[in-house]
Amino acid sequence: MEDKSLIGRVVYSKVGRDKDRHFVVVGILNKEFVYIADGKLRKISKPKKKKLKHLIFTDNVAEEIRELILNGSKVSDLRIKRFLEAEYANKEV
């Protein structure tokens, strides 16, 4: 599942301290792990490494964030945070 289509996807965590919080996939490590950030607790400079099986993928994609990441441009924590707040208000699932 090492697929660039995962970048920018909105996910939420099924387990762990971050359970039921929304994140954006900001990187792919391998077939088993991705990097996620929410711009608040998990910054883009230090994203959380999370197993795919511990995430639930939504149908939403942060297109603007996805394009910036794929083009190698810098993505700000504020941009991720505002996107998630606008879409979900980072409420528990």
N, C-alpha and C positions, 0 to 999 in steps of 0.2 A: 504493500500500500504506500510505497514511497512515491507519492504522486503530488505534483505541485498544485493540483486542484484543491488540496486540503488547506493550503495557505489562505488566510483570510476568513476561513469558516468560523462561525460562532459555535462554541461548544459549551457544555457544562459538565462539571465534575460529578462522578457518581460516588466516589469514595475519597477519604482523606480529610484533612483539616479544611480544605477548600470545597468540600462537598456542597453541591447545589449552587455554586457561584458560576457566573458566565465568564468566558474568556474568548480570546481570538487566537487562532493558531497562527503563530508568527514564524515557525520554522519546522523542518522535518529532520530528525536525526537518522532514523532508519525505519524499517517496516514495523517496528514495535513502539517507537517513541516519537512524540512531537514536542515542540516547545510552545507554551501558551503564555499569554500575558493579558492582564486586565487594565494596565496603566495606573493602577492604584496600589494594590498589595504586591503584585508581580509586575515589575517594570520591564520595559523592552530591553533594557541593558542587562537584566538578569532574569530571563524568562524561566518558568517552571518546566522541568522535563517531566512529561506525564505519559504513561502507557495509554495506547489507544483504547484498550479494553476498559479503562477507567473513565472514559469520556463518552458522553452522548452528543452526537453531532446534530445540530439544527439545520434547517434548510437555508438559513440566512448566511449571506457572505458579505463581509465588509469590503466591498469592491475597491474603494479608494485606498484602503490600507493594503489590500492584496496587491494592487498595481504598484504601490510604492515599494513594497518588499521585493516583488519580482524584478523591478527595475534597479534594485540596489540602492534606492534612496532611503534617507533616514525617516523613520516613523517616530512621531513623538508619543510619549505616554498620554499626554493630554488628548490627542486625537483618538486613541483607543478608548480612553476613559469616557470621553464625550459620546462616542459611537455607542458604547454599551449602555450608558445612562439613558441615551435617547431611545434606544431599542427596548431595553429591559429594566431600566432603573436599578439594575443589579440586584433585583429581588430574588429571594430564594425560590427555587422551582417547586 
